[in-house]
């Protein structure tokens, strides 16, 4: 369901920056759909659609959807086991 979390191609500096941003996001308790879109090859609208279908767990807090980072980590671990 969720695609690879590997970084897309780019210069070493871009890769380092992307890795630092990924680490920053994964150090939080929750991420927004826009932040999750930085980690996955999906856009924000697709992520919101998947939340609506129940494929991505999330809680609505005010006007924002919050996705538990533990779920994101679990997806990454499951992907590594199948790769």
Backbone as JSON Lines, residues from 0, in Angstrom:
{"i":0,"aa":"X","n":[0.82,-1.18,0.0],"ca":[0.0,0.0,0.0],"c":[0.87,1.25,0.0]}
{"i":1,"aa":"X","n":[1.75,1.4,0.96],"ca":[2.6,2.58,1.02],"c":[3.9,2.27,0.3]}
{"i":2,"aa":"X","n":[4.31,3.21,-0.53],"ca":[5.49,2.98,-1.35],"c":[6.77,3.27,-0.59]}
{"i":3,"aa":"X","n":[7.87,3.0,-1.24],"ca":[9.2,3.1,-0.65],"c":[9.47,4.47,-0.03]}
{"i":4,"aa":"X","n":[10.22,4.44,1.08],"ca":[10.61,5.67,1.75],"c":[12.02,6.09,1.34]}
{"i":5,"aa":"X","n":[12.62,5.41,0.37],"ca":[13.97,5.76,-0.03],"c":[13.97,7.13,-0.69]}
{"i":6,"aa":"X","n":[15.09,7.82,-0.54],"ca":[15.21,9.17,-1.09],"c":[15.26,9.12,-2.61]}
{"i":7,"aa":"X","n":[14.74,10.16,-3.22],"ca":[14.81,10.25,-4.68],"c":[16.2,10.73,-5.06]}
{"i":8,"aa":"X","n":[16.55,10.56,-6.31],"ca":[17.87,10.95,-6.78],"c":[18.14,12.42,-6.59]}
{"i":9,"aa":"X","n":[19.38,12.79,-6.45],"ca":[19.77,14.18,-6.28],"c":[21.23,14.26,-5.93]}
{"i":10,"aa":"X","n":[21.71,15.48,-5.76],"ca":[23.11,15.66,-5.41],"c":[23.35,15.19,-3.98]}
{"i":11,"aa":"X","n":[24.62,14.91,-3.62],"ca":[24.92,14.49,-2.24],"c":[24.44,15.5,-1.21]}
{"i":12,"aa":"X","n":[24.55,16.78,-1.51],"ca":[24.08,17.82,-0.58],"c":[22.57,17.73,-0.4]}
{"i":13,"aa":"X","n":[21.83,17.54,-1.49],"ca":[20.38,17.39,-1.4],"c":[20.03,16.14,-0.62]}
{"i":14,"aa":"X","n":[20.77,15.05,-0.85],"ca":[20.52,13.8,-0.14],"c":[20.73,14.0,1.36]}
{"i":15,"aa":"X","n":[21.81,14.7,1.73],"ca":[22.08,14.94,3.14],"c":[20.98,15.79,3.76]}
{"i":16,"aa":"X","n":[20.54,16.8,3.05],"ca":[19.47,17.66,3.54],"c":[18.18,16.87,3.67]}
{"i":17,"aa":"X","n":[17.87,16.02,2.71],"ca":[16.66,15.2,2.76],"c":[16.74,14.23,3.93]}
{"i":18,"aa":"X","n":[17.91,13.66,4.16],"ca":[18.08,12.73,5.28],"c":[17.91,13.44,6.61]}
{"i":19,"aa":"X","n":[18.44,14.65,6.72],"ca":[18.3,15.42,7.95],"c":[16.83,15.77,8.19]}
{"i":20,"aa":"X","n":[16.13,16.15,7.14],"ca":[14.7,16.48,7.27],"c":[13.91,15.24,7.66]}
{"i":21,"aa":"X","n":[14.22,14.11,7.06],"ca":[13.54,12.85,7.39],"c":[13.74,12.52,8.87]}
{"i":22,"aa":"X","n":[14.98,12.65,9.34],"ca":[15.27,12.38,10.75],"c":[14.51,13.34,11.66]}
{"i":23,"aa":"X","n":[14.45,14.59,11.25],"ca":[13.71,15.61,12.03],"c":[12.23,15.23,12.13]}
{"i":24,"aa":"X","n":[11.64,14.86,11.02],"ca":[10.22,14.51,11.01],"c":[9.96,13.25,11.84]}
{"i":25,"aa":"X","n":[10.85,12.27,11.74],"ca":[10.64,11.02,12.45],"c":[10.93,11.12,13.94]}
{"i":26,"aa":"X","n":[11.48,12.25,14.39],"ca":[11.71,12.45,15.82],"c":[10.47,13.02,16.52]}
{"i":27,"aa":"X","n":[9.46,13.4,15.75],"ca":[8.23,13.93,16.32],"c":[7.28,12.78,16.68]}
{"i":28,"aa":"X","n":[6.21,13.12,17.39],"ca":[5.19,12.12,17.71],"c":[4.21,11.94,16.56]}
{"i":29,"aa":"X","n":[3.9,13.04,15.87],"ca":[2.93,13.03,14.77],"c":[3.49,13.81,13.6]}
{"i":30,"aa":"X","n":[3.01,13.47,12.41],"ca":[3.3,14.26,11.2],"c":[1.99,14.61,10.53]}
{"i":31,"aa":"X","n":[2.0,15.68,9.78],"ca":[0.83,16.08,9.0],"c":[0.89,15.38,7.64]}
{"i":32,"aa":"X","n":[-0.21,15.38,6.89],"ca":[-0.16,14.8,5.54],"c":[0.91,15.45,4.66]}
{"i":33,"aa":"X","n":[1.12,16.76,4.78],"ca":[2.15,17.42,3.98],"c":[3.54,16.92,4.36]}
{"i":34,"aa":"X","n":[3.77,16.73,5.66],"ca":[5.07,16.21,6.11],"c":[5.26,14.76,5.69]}
{"i":35,"aa":"X","n":[4.2,13.98,5.76],"ca":[4.29,12.58,5.32],"c":[4.6,12.52,3.83]}
{"i":36,"aa":"X","n":[4.07,13.47,3.08],"ca":[4.34,13.52,1.63],"c":[5.82,13.76,1.35]}
{"i":37,"aa":"X","n":[6.54,14.39,2.3],"ca":[7.99,14.57,2.14],"c":[8.73,13.24,2.31]}
{"i":38,"aa":"X","n":[8.12,12.32,3.06],"ca":[8.76,11.05,3.34],"c":[8.4,9.96,2.34]}
{"i":39,"aa":"X","n":[7.24,10.07,1.73],"ca":[6.74,9.05,0.82],"c":[6.59,9.6,-0.59]}
{"i":40,"aa":"X","n":[6.62,8.75,-1.59],"ca":[6.39,9.22,-2.96],"c":[4.89,9.35,-3.25]}
{"i":41,"aa":"X","n":[4.18,10.03,-2.35],"ca":[2.74,10.3,-2.51],"c":[2.53,11.78,-2.27]}
{"i":42,"aa":"X","n":[1.51,12.35,-2.88],"ca":[1.23,13.75,-2.6],"c":[0.24,13.88,-1.44]}
{"i":43,"aa":"X","n":[0.11,15.08,-0.92],"ca":[-0.72,15.35,0.24],"c":[-2.17,14.93,0.02]}
{"i":44,"aa":"X","n":[-2.72,15.2,-1.13],"ca":[-4.12,14.86,-1.42],"c":[-4.33,13.34,-1.4]}
{"i":45,"aa":"X","n":[-3.39,12.6,-1.94],"ca":[-3.48,11.14,-1.92],"c":[-3.45,10.63,-0.49]}
{"i":46,"aa":"X","n":[-2.58,11.2,0.32],"ca":[-2.48,10.8,1.72],"c":[-3.79,11.08,2.45]}
{"i":47,"aa":"X","n":[-4.39,12.24,2.22],"ca":[-5.68,12.56,2.84],"c":[-6.75,11.58,2.37]}
{"i":48,"aa":"X","n":[-6.72,11.22,1.11],"ca":[-7.67,10.23,0.58],"c":[-7.49,8.88,1.27]}
{"i":49,"aa":"X","n":[-6.25,8.45,1.46],"ca":[-5.96,7.19,2.14],"c":[-6.38,7.24,3.61]}
{"i":50,"aa":"X","n":[-6.27,8.4,4.23],"ca":[-6.77,8.56,5.6],"c":[-8.28,8.36,5.62]}
{"i":51,"aa":"X","n":[-8.96,8.97,4.66],"ca":[-10.41,8.84,4.56],"c":[-10.86,7.4,4.35]}
{"i":52,"aa":"X","n":[-10.06,6.61,3.64],"ca":[-10.38,5.2,3.39],"c":[-9.97,4.3,4.56]}
{"i":53,"aa":"X","n":[-9.27,4.88,5.56],"ca":[-8.83,4.1,6.7],"c":[-7.53,3.35,6.47]}
{"i":54,"aa":"X","n":[-6.84,3.62,5.37],"ca":[-5.59,2.92,5.07],"c":[-4.39,3.53,5.8]}
{"i":55,"aa":"X","n":[-4.52,4.79,6.18],"ca":[-3.51,5.45,7.0],"c":[-4.21,5.92,8.26]}
{"i":56,"aa":"X","n":[-3.73,5.5,9.43],"ca":[-4.38,5.93,10.67],"c":[-4.04,7.4,10.95]}
{"i":57,"aa":"X","n":[-5.03,8.15,11.38],"ca":[-4.8,9.56,11.69],"c":[-5.9,10.05,12.62]}
{"i":58,"aa":"X","n":[-5.59,11.12,13.33],"ca":[-6.56,11.79,14.18],"c":[-6.67,13.22,13.7]}
{"i":59,"aa":"X","n":[-7.89,13.73,13.75],"ca":[-8.08,15.12,13.36],"c":[-7.99,15.97,14.62]}
{"i":60,"aa":"X","n":[-7.15,16.97,14.59],"ca":[-6.98,17.9,15.7],"c":[-7.24,19.29,15.15]}
{"i":61,"aa":"X","n":[-8.41,19.82,15.45],"ca":[-8.81,21.08,14.83],"c":[-9.02,20.86,13.34]}
{"i":62,"aa":"X","n":[-8.3,21.59,12.53],"ca":[-8.4,21.44,11.07],"c":[-7.29,20.55,10.5]}
{"i":63,"aa":"X","n":[-6.4,20.07,11.36],"ca":[-5.25,19.28,10.89],"c":[-5.44,17.8,11.14]}
{"i":64,"aa":"X","n":[-4.96,17.01,10.18],"ca":[-4.85,15.57,10.37],"c":[-3.46,15.3,10.93]}
{"i":65,"aa":"X","n":[-3.39,14.44,11.95],"ca":[-2.11,14.07,12.54],"c":[-1.94,12.56,12.43]}
{"i":66,"aa":"X","n":[-0.82,12.15,11.86],"ca":[-0.52,10.74,11.63],"c":[0.58,10.34,12.61]}
{"i":67,"aa":"X","n":[0.37,9.27,13.38],"ca":[1.41,8.86,14.33],"c":[2.69,8.43,13.64]}
{"i":68,"aa":"X","n":[3.81,8.95,14.1],"ca":[5.1,8.6,13.53],"c":[5.4,7.12,13.75]}
{"i":69,"aa":"X","n":[4.88,6.54,14.82],"ca":[5.08,5.1,15.06],"c":[4.54,4.28,13.89]}
{"i":70,"aa":"X","n":[3.42,4.7,13.32],"ca":[2.86,4.01,12.16],"c":[3.82,4.13,10.97]}
{"i":71,"aa":"X","n":[4.38,5.33,10.79],"ca":[5.32,5.55,9.68],"c":[6.54,4.64,9.85]}
{"i":72,"aa":"X","n":[7.08,4.59,11.07],"ca":[8.23,3.72,11.34],"c":[7.88,2.25,11.09]}
{"i":73,"aa":"X","n":[6.69,1.85,11.51],"ca":[6.24,0.47,11.29],"c":[6.17,0.14,9.82]}
{"i":74,"aa":"X","n":[5.7,1.07,9.01],"ca":[5.64,0.85,7.57],"c":[7.04,0.68,6.99]}
{"i":75,"aa":"X","n":[7.99,1.5,7.47],"ca":[9.36,1.41,6.98],"c":[9.97,0.07,7.36]}
{"i":76,"aa":"X","n":[9.72,-0.4,8.58],"ca":[10.25,-1.69,9.01],"c":[9.65,-2.83,8.21]}
{"i":77,"aa":"X","n":[8.34,-2.77,7.98],"ca":[7.67,-3.81,7.2],"c":[8.22,-3.84,5.78]}
{"i":78,"aa":"X","n":[8.5,-2.67,5.22],"ca":[9.04,-2.6,3.86],"c":[10.44,-3.21,3.8]}
{"i":79,"aa":"X","n":[11.26,-2.96,4.82],"ca":[12.61,-3.52,4.84],"c":[12.58,-5.04,4.93]}
{"i":80,"aa":"X","n":[11.61,-5.58,5.65],"ca":[11.5,-7.04,5.79],"c":[11.1,-7.7,4.49]}
{"i":81,"aa":"X","n":[10.29,-7.0,3.68],"ca":[9.83,-7.58,2.42],"c":[10.81,-7.34,1.28]}
{"i":82,"aa":"X","n":[11.74,-6.4,1.47],"ca":[12.7,-6.06,0.4],"c":[13.83,-7.06,0.32]}
